[in-house]
Amino acid sequence: MKLYFNNKGVRISTGHYIHARDWDKKKRKMKGSSDEALAINESLNALRAQVIITVNKLVLDGVPFNVHTIKDRLSGKLLSIASFYL
């Protein structure tokens, strides 16, 4: 996933690998309705929601931030979620 803010960008790993032929560039999701496609698309939607939640929280808390701050916060959240399931 690519994240842009104030003309700066970073890449955030989603943990998914998708062949180019299976990716819908316009819709920014995996093509198809297989269980795998549905699971990956749900995961991507959840990550997008986490980006929005993270940015909103930073704004509400009055914390200055950039794309790296967002990425760092998301990485911490993703680690916490992974630890929860382990």
C-alpha positions as CSV (number, residue, x, y, z in Angstrom):
1,M,0.0,0.0,0.0
2,K,1.3,3.5,-0.8
3,L,0.5,6.3,1.6
4,Y,0.8,9.9,0.6
5,F,0.6,13.0,2.8
6,N,1.9,16.6,2.0
7,N,3.6,15.3,-1.2
8,K,5.6,12.7,0.7
9,G,5.0,9.0,0.3
10,V,5.9,5.7,2.0
11,R,5.1,2.1,1.3
12,I,3.3,0.0,3.9
13,S,3.5,-3.7,3.6
14,T,0.1,-5.4,3.6
15,G,1.6,-8.9,3.9
16,H,-0.1,-10.0,0.7
17,Y,1.3,-10.8,-2.7
18,I,-1.1,-10.5,-5.7
19,H,-0.2,-11.2,-9.3
20,A,-0.6,-8.2,-11.6
21,R,-3.2,-10.0,-13.6
22,D,-5.4,-10.4,-10.5
23,W,-5.2,-6.8,-9.4
24,D,-7.8,-4.2,-10.5
25,K,-5.9,-0.9,-10.7
26,K,-9.0,1.2,-11.0
27,K,-10.8,-0.3,-8.0
28,R,-7.6,-0.8,-6.1
29,K,-8.5,-4.3,-5.0
30,M,-8.0,-8.0,-6.0
31,K,-10.3,-9.2,-8.8
32,G,-12.7,-11.9,-8.3
33,S,-15.0,-13.3,-5.7
34,S,-12.9,-16.3,-4.5
35,D,-12.4,-16.8,-0.7
36,E,-8.9,-15.6,-1.2
37,A,-9.9,-12.4,-3.0
38,L,-12.6,-11.6,-0.5
39,A,-10.2,-12.1,2.5
40,I,-7.5,-10.0,0.9
41,N,-9.9,-7.2,0.0
42,E,-11.3,-7.2,3.5
43,S,-7.8,-7.0,4.9
44,L,-7.0,-4.1,2.6
45,N,-10.2,-2.3,3.6
46,A,-9.3,-2.8,7.3
47,L,-5.9,-1.3,6.7
48,R,-7.4,1.7,4.9
49,A,-9.7,2.2,7.8
50,Q,-6.8,2.0,10.3
51,V,-5.0,4.7,8.3
52,I,-8.0,7.0,8.6
53,I,-8.5,6.3,12.3
54,T,-4.8,6.9,12.9
55,V,-4.8,10.2,11.1
56,N,-8.0,11.4,12.8
57,K,-6.5,10.5,16.2
58,L,-3.3,12.4,15.5
59,V,-5.3,15.5,14.3
60,L,-7.6,15.4,17.4
61,D,-4.7,15.0,19.7
62,G,-2.9,17.9,18.1
63,V,0.1,15.8,17.4
64,P,2.3,17.0,14.4
65,F,2.7,14.1,12.0
66,N,3.9,13.1,8.6
67,V,3.8,9.9,6.6
68,H,6.5,8.3,8.7
69,T,4.5,9.0,11.9
70,I,1.5,7.4,10.3
71,K,3.5,4.4,9.2
72,D,5.1,4.0,12.6
73,R,1.8,4.1,14.4
74,L,0.3,1.6,11.9
75,S,3.3,-0.7,12.3
76,G,2.7,-0.7,16.1
77,K,-1.0,-1.4,15.7
78,L,-0.3,-4.2,13.2
79,L,2.3,-5.7,15.6
80,S,-0.3,-5.5,18.4
81,I,-2.9,-7.2,16.3
82,A,-0.5,-10.0,15.3
83,S,0.6,-10.5,18.9
84,F,-3.1,-10.8,19.9
85,Y,-3.7,-13.6,17.4
86,L,-0.5,-15.5,18.3
